[in-house]
Amino acid sequence: MAIRTIVKHPDPILREKAIVVTKFNANLHKLLDDMADTMYDANGVGLAAPQVGISKRVIVMDCGDGLIELVNPEIVEHEGEQIDYPEGCLSIPGLRGEVRRHQWIKVRGQDRLGNHVELEAEDLLSRCAQHEIDHLNGVLFIDVADKVYPVSPDEEGE
């Protein structure tokens, strides 16, 4: 288990557009493993590579149904709107926001071996995927929230 340090706002890497992954090798596998360990250790539901200081288009998520790894993800379809869940971020502790997200999305990307994959997501998983893909484009939830408010330390976690 390798826990990486989570980069905090206003670190400039959080504002960069992450680089497309072209090498599906042991380094990528280690990054994915470390990101999952880091996310679980921080009690998060999603983590993007820029949040651990790596400018690569890589995300991990687990909204309760098991680990999902996506490399070079992009939203290719979407429907509906939701604002049901307060949104937080491991890189912005102490804040939550009300963010309008698509209710349902289809994401295309690759797995750790470079195989093409598709994911259909709704509700919390849809929100999480959109949040993490935003990170890959240098967008933070505080940029797109209708309302941002502080939370106490015991309410932390994503």
N, C-alpha and C positions, 0 to 999 in steps of 0.2 A: 504494500500500500504506500503510495507516494502522494502526499498532500501538497499542493502548490499554494502559494500565497495568492489570495484574491485581490486583484487590482481595484483600488477605490477611486471613485470620482473625486477630483477632476483630472486624473491621469490622462495624458493626451492619447494613449493607445485606444482608449474607449471611444474616441471621436474619429478614428481612422476607418477607412473601408478595408476590410480584411482581404488578404490575398487568396486567390483560388488555389486549392490543393491539387498538385499534379503528380506527386510521388506518394504512393500507397505502400509504405514500408514500415519497418520496425519503429522508426521515430514517430510516425503517425499513430501507430498502435499504442506506444507508450503515452503519447499525449492524450489519446482517448481514455486510456485506463486511468491516468492521473486526474483527468478532468472529472471522471465519474467518482473517483475516491474523494476528490475535493468537494464536489457538489453534495455527496452524501454526508461528509464530515461537517459541512456548513448547514445541513438540514434544508438545502435548496431543492427545487424541482427542475431547474434548468441551469445550464452554464454554457457560455460561449468562450471560445479560445482567447479572444481579446481580454476577457476577464481574468485570465491567468497570465497575461502579458505576451501572448502569442498572436501575431496578426495572420491568422489562417481562418478559412471559412469552415469551421468545425463547431458543432454543438452537441451537447448531451442533454437528455431530459429523462425524468422519471416522475410521472404524475400519479403513480400508484399501481401501474400495470406492468412495471419492469423497465429496464434501461433501454433507451432509444439513442442510437448514435447516428448522426447525419453529417456527411461531408459535402461541402458545396451545395447546401440546400437552397431552393428557391420556391416561392409560392407561385403555383401556376394556375390555380383556380380558387375562388372564394365565394361565399354566400353569407348573407345575413349580417347581423351586428349583435354584439354583446357588450355589456358593461357590468356584468354580475359579480365579478371577483375583484377585490382590491388587489392591485398589482404592486409588488415590491421588487427589489433587486439586491443581490448579494454585494454588488459594487456600490450601492447607495444605501448604506444602513441608516435606519431611523426615519425613513420616508415611505409612504405608500401613495398610490394614486388611483384615480378613476380614469381608465383608458378605454376608449372605444376600439374594439377589435372585431375581426370577422368571426362569426359563429362557427363556420365550417371552412376548412381550407384543404387543398391538396398540395402537397409538397413533393418536389422531385429533388433527388440528390444521389449521393453514393454512400455505400457502406465502407467499412474500414479496408476492404479489399479492392475497392474501386468499382464494384458492381453497381449498376443503376438500380435505384429503389424509389418507390412512391409510398407516401404516407397520407392517409386521410385522417383528419383530426377535427374534433369539435369540442366545445366547452373549454375546460381547463387546459387540455392538451393543445387545442388550437391557439389559445391565448399564450401559452408557454412557447410554442414554436414561433409565433409571430414576435414575441418579445426577444427571443434568442436570435432570430434572423435579423431583427433590428440592430442588435449588437454588432453583427457582422458588417453592417452598413454605417456604423458610427452613430446610431440613433439610440438614445436612452429613453426610458419610459417617462422621465420628467419633461422631455421635449414634446411628447404627444398626449400628455394627460390633460383631461378637462379640469382636474382638481388634484392637488398634491397636499398631503397633510403628514404631520409627524406621528410616529408611533413610539410606544415605550419599548425599552429593551426586551421585556418579556413577550412582546408581540413580534419580535424579529423572526427571520426565516422567510423563505419565499413561498 
